[in-house]
Amino acid sequence: MRTDSAREARALLITGTVGAGKTSVAEAAGDLLAGSGVPNAVIDMDWLCRSRPAPADDRFNFALLVRNLRCMVGNYLDAGATRLVLAGVVEDAEDREQCAKAVGVGLSVCRLRVELPVVRQRLSRRHADEPEALRWHLDRSGELDGILDRARVEDFTVDATHHRVDEAAAAVLEAAGWR
């Protein structure tokens, strides 16, 4: 049985290109909410689709992500979470709609924007010992940035190029109206 908190629950999806800091900012936002006494859950959507191989017609296993998200959100709401902070990629309006249906509560989308040279520096550090992974992520960062520019799935954007993670998280929560 859903608790009363589910009726007042809201979800915030932080999207952006690879290396933008989606997961780090989502975790910091969850910490800020918890520090303010707001029951919340943080979900890194990348882990919800980690199954190989992905279907040929679903390159990033998005259908599995949505099914898993639906299950997890219900559990978090039943446990009393009133704010859900999601980190992941939605490439188009259909992806956004599928995520909104899966969470079943009001969903806002924030695009975390970081200048590509900074993204590439981050990725170079993250994948310093993985040349193939680095090459893929560097290529994907520009590709995905362009996809997101065209898709405009976000409700608002936060530029985190020159901000620490905690500052970016505070800006995201402020823009969402959660602070």
Disulfide bonds with the S-S distance in Angstrom:
none
